[in-house]
Amino acid sequence: MVFTADQIAGILEGEVYGNREIAVHKLTKIEEGEKGSLTFLSNPKYIPHIYTTQASIILVDKTFTPDQEIDSTLIKVDDAYEAFSKLLEYYHSVKNNKTGIEQPAYIADSVSYGQNLYVAAFAYIGDNVVLGKNVKIYANVYIGENVTIGDDVVIFSGAKVHSDSKIGSNCIIQSNAIIGADGFGFAPIKSGGFRRIPQTGNVIIEDNVDIGAGTTIDRATLGSTILKTGVKLDNQIQIAHNVEIGAHTVIAAQTGVAGSTKIGKNCMIGGQVGIVGHITIGDNVRVQAQTGIGRNVKDNEILQGSPALNYSDYNKSYVHFKNLPKIVAQVQEIDKKNK
């Protein structure tokens, strides 16, 4: 896609200084700018790059005044960083503004859908699926029977949404995410081994939820696994059966949450965190990366370590952890003197 400086200024309500007709077709960092690209300047430490970059168009704050000649065309806006983010959103929406049904794709006769549906080749949509408006389904996506999907949902290539799942509006599901597969349910038997427990529940995902690539969310044994409004999951996260995650909680990559655990709202959970099953984590909890949580957690706690300690307690203890060999040597020396 190609945009002129004049068109971009119109989108961002900015003012052009330079060639209004110059065109760009890509976005770059200011230090990597090249002809035909657009970049932005918001951090003062990058000011030297504005005089050397080859970018054709640069977004700058209205307060910016160059102290030497600049070859690039400038577009002055109230906030260059915010304007660049807005432009990214616009570019993304235009790029993904696809409609129609490609072939070959399978859509069951009982499927109902709203306007502006896009289904890419090799997608499969099963019986009794309900799709809202402006839904985008990319190649090799599988949607099982009785699934309900709201408006303005994007499901990228290779994702799987198993039967009876419910997805709200304005959700994004990245490639190879799996929603609604069976949970890890097995019961030991007297003769040895394990008996599989049927997983008969579903997954409910509310509005404005983002799910990263390769993330798995298991269906409930009974009832529902639930992700509340605004939850954001990074790539390669495991959410087990009957887990509930509160509104606007954010979880980073490679975290695992075991079955029937309930996580509150507005939590921030770092990467590679392990959370045992059947516990409750309160609201506004902060969890540092690689923490192991094996107990109930109260509202507003900050945790680190495995097993998890209060964050300030962990930092105080760490001073002693790293000095442990020295402390042991001192104790042994004292012990020798006392013998």
Secondary structure, DSSP 8 states (H G I E B T S, - for coil): --EEHHHHHHHHT-EEES-TT-EE-EE--GGG--TTEEEE--SGGGHHHHTT---SEEEEETT---SS---SEEEEES-HHHHHHHHHHHHHHHHT---EE-SS-EE-TT-EE-TT-EE-TT-EE-TT-EE-TT-EE-TT-EE-TT-EE-TT-EE-TT-EE-TT-EE-SS-EE-TT-EEEE----EEE-TTSSEEE-----EEEE-TT-EE-TT-EEE--SSSEEEE-TT-EE-SS-EE-TT-EE-TT-EE-TT-EE-TT-EE-TT-EE-TT-EE-SS-EE-TT-EE-TT-EE-S-B-TT-EEETTTTEEHHHHHHHHHHHHTHHHHHHHHHHHHHHT-
